């Protein structure tokens, strides 16, 4: 029982550290199914709680990193859309680009 849950937690941890969101979600689903199927007694819950807390910290760090990356992409796209150049006479030419808006992943 606890061995299966611990193994699933290790898979979640590895996926979060690797930055593989899809694998992390798959591993979290598997962890939930395993815990629901086998059950966790109070002693095991007490022992596993620090590991779950670590997984929460890793997941929050991954979320913060993804949000920062999305913000950087937004800034880059905004800057690319408003590129301004000057011709040889010093006149400003504004060249809007047709970059697609970033999508949520």
ChimeraX attribute file (.defattr): number of C-alpha atoms within 10 A of each C-alpha:
attribute: neighborCount
match mode: 1-to-1
recipient: residues
	/A:1	13
	/A:2	17
	/A:3	8
	/A:4	13
	/A:5	22
	/A:6	16
	/A:7	13
	/A:8	21
	/A:9	22
	/A:10	16
	/A:11	19
	/A:12	26
	/A:13	22
	/A:14	16
	/A:15	20
	/A:16	23
	/A:17	16
	/A:18	12
	/A:19	16
	/A:20	13
	/A:21	18
	/A:22	12
	/A:23	16
	/A:24	21
	/A:25	14
	/A:26	14
	/A:27	22
	/A:28	18
	/A:29	14
	/A:30	17
	/A:31	21
	/A:32	14
	/A:33	14
	/A:34	17
	/A:35	17
	/A:36	11
	/A:37	10
	/A:38	12
	/A:39	14
	/A:40	16
	/A:41	10
	/A:42	9
	/A:43	8
	/A:44	13
	/A:45	13
	/A:46	11
	/A:47	11
	/A:48	16
	/A:49	11
	/A:50	11
	/A:51	15
	/A:52	15
	/A:53	11
	/A:54	12
	/A:55	19
	/A:56	13
	/A:57	12
	/A:58	16
	/A:59	20
	/A:60	13
	/A:61	14
	/A:62	18
	/A:63	15
	/A:64	12
	/A:65	13
	/A:66	16
	/A:67	13
	/A:68	12
	/A:69	12
	/A:70	16
	/A:71	13
	/A:72	12
	/A:73	14
	/A:74	15
	/A:75	12
	/A:76	11
	/A:77	17
	/A:78	15
	/A:79	13
	/A:80	15
	/A:81	16
	/A:82	12
	/A:83	12
	/A:84	12
	/A:85	11
	/A:86	10
	/A:87	8
	/A:88	6
	/A:89	6
	/A:90	8
	/A:91	9
	/A:92	11
	/A:93	11
	/A:94	12
	/A:95	12
	/A:96	13
	/A:97	13
	/A:98	9
	/A:99	10
	/A:100	8
	/A:101	10
	/A:102	11
	/A:103	7
	/A:104	7
	/A:105	7
